[in-house]
Amino acid sequence: NFNCNGLTLTNVTYTGNKSGFDGGGLYSNACQEMQVTNATFRNNIAVNDGGGMKNYASDPLINHAIFKENTARFGGGLMNGFNELGSPTLIDVVFSSNQASQGGGMFQYYFSSPTLIDVIFMGNYAVESGGGIHNWNHSNPVLTNVTFASNRVGTEGSAIYNGDHSSPLLQNVIAWNNSSGTPGPAIFNYEGYEPNFP
């Protein structure tokens, strides 16, 4: 078995890869203190989760990365999940033109609460919900200086979809020119679970 704890990936490109299950470009499974720097994830496909990358109980630092034109069922660009350990930190990251059924740019579930700083979601698409981000099952990400522009969704939450006890913290967040198939706000809150503002 490969021990990925403390692994550092620098100046890496994942392009044109396909997974029959999760993590089209990269699958991080129970990796702690991992770092991914100056990375490009482009045109990767996962049949299930995380077209560009999936973090399963992993909390990598992803610094200066691009997720572009990746595809998956959940989390076109990036998927985070399983528990609080699956809560990466993203700094200076761009999600562009990714697509999924849910969470065109990114999807987190089951107590995954990533930290996003200086992140852009632009031109991502979800068939069902969460054009930019989909938060589900007690996932409470912290977003600081994050922009959602020109993301699209077939139903609800063109920028952000919050559901099942998920309430992200939003600080200096801009949502501009996002569009939904069902008329409604760019940030859609299912069953009253709303974002928090400082």
N, C-alpha and C positions, 0 to 999 in steps of 0.2 A: 504494500500500500504506500502511496505517495503522501508524505507529510507536507501539506501546503501552508502550515502555520508560519508566519513571518516571511512568506514568499514576496518578492518584489519583481514586478513586471514593468519595464521601462522601454519607451519607444517601440511599442508593439502594434501590429495591425492584424485584425481578424476580418477577413472578407471572403464572401462566397461560400461559407460553410453551412452545413445543414445537419440538424439533429432530429432523429426520429422521436425524441421525447423532449428534453429540456436543454436550455443553454446552447443556442445555435452557434455562437462564437466561442463562449467561455462558460464553463459551469464551475462555480466555486462552492464546494460542499464542506461545511464545517471548518472553514479556514478563518483563523483569527490573526489579527495584526498583519493582514495582507495589504499590499500597496500596488495600485495600478496607475501608472503615470505616463502621460503623453501617449494615449491609446486611441485607436480608431476601430470602431465596430461597424462594418458596412455590409449591407446586402447579405446578412446571415438569416437563416430560417430555423425556427424550432416548431415542431408540430404542436407542442403543448405550451411550455412556459419559457419566456425570456429569449426572444429572437437574437438579440445581441449578446446578452449575458444573464445568467441566473445566479443569485446568491441564496443558498439554502443554509440557514443557520450560520451565515458568514457575514462579517462586518468589515469588508475592505475599505480602505481609503482610495477613492477614485478621483484623481486630480488631473485636470486638463485632458478631457476625453471627448470624443464625438461618437454618438450613436446615430447612424444614418441609414435609412432604407432597410431596416430590419423588420422581420415579420414573425409573429407567433400568435397563438390563440389568446394567451394572457401575457401582457407586457411585451409589446412589440420590440422596444429597445432594451428594457431592463426589467427583471422580475426579482423581488426580494420577499423572503418569507420564512415561515415555519415558527419562529419565536423571536424574542427580543434580541437574540444573537444575530438574526438576519437583518441588521440595521446598519447599512453602510453609510459612509460620509462621502458626499459628492461636492467637489469644489471646481468651479470653472468647467462645467460640462454642458454640452449642447446635444439635445435630442431633436432630430430633424427628419421628417418624412418617414417615420416608422409607422407600422400599422398592426392592429390586433382586433380581436372581437371585443376585448375589454382592456383598457389601459394602453392606448396607442403608443405613448412614449414610455410609461412606466407603470407597474402594478406592484402593490405590496399587500400582504395579507397575514393574518394570524400573529398579531403583536409585533409586526415589523414596523419600526419607526425610524427611517433614515433621516439624516441631516443633509439638507441641500443649501449650498451657498453659491451665489453667482451662477445660476443655472438657467438655461433657455430651453423652452419647449416650443418648437416652431413647425407648423405644417404636418403634425402627426394626425393619425386618423384611427378612430375606433368604430367598429360596426355597431356595437351595443351601448357602451358607456365608458366615460372617461377618455376623451380625446387626448389630453395631455397626461393626466395621472388618474389612476383608480386606486382608492384606499378602501380596504375591506377587512372586517373581522379584527377590531381593536388595533388598527394601524394608525398611528398618530405622528406622521412625519413633521419635521420642523423646516419650514421654507423661509430663507432670508435672501432678499435680492433675487427673486425668481420672476421670470417673464414668460407668459403664455401668449403666443401670437399665432393667429391663423390656423389653429387646430380645429378639427372637425369631428363630429360624432353623429352616428345615425339616430340616436335617441336623446340621452341626457348627459349633461356634464361635459361640455366641449373642452373646458380647461381642466376641471377637477370633479371627480365623482367621489363622494364620501358616503359610506354605508356600513351597517352592522357595527355600531359603536366606534366608528372612526372619526376623530376630530383633530385635524392637523392644526399646527400653529403657523400662522401666516404673518410674516414681517416684511414690509416693503415688497409686496407682490403685485404685479401688473398683469391684467388679463385684457387683451385687445384683439378685436376682429376675429374672435372664435365663433363657430357656428354649430348649431344643433339641428338635427332633423325634427325634433319635437321642440316647439317654442319653450324657452326657459332660460334660466341664468347660466352663465359660464361655469359657475360653481354650484353643482347640484348636491343637495343634502338629502339622503334617503332616510325617512322616518325620523326626521328632526335632529340627526347627528350633524352638528354644524362646526365649522372651523373656529379656532380661537384667534383673537387678535391681542397683541400686547398693549 
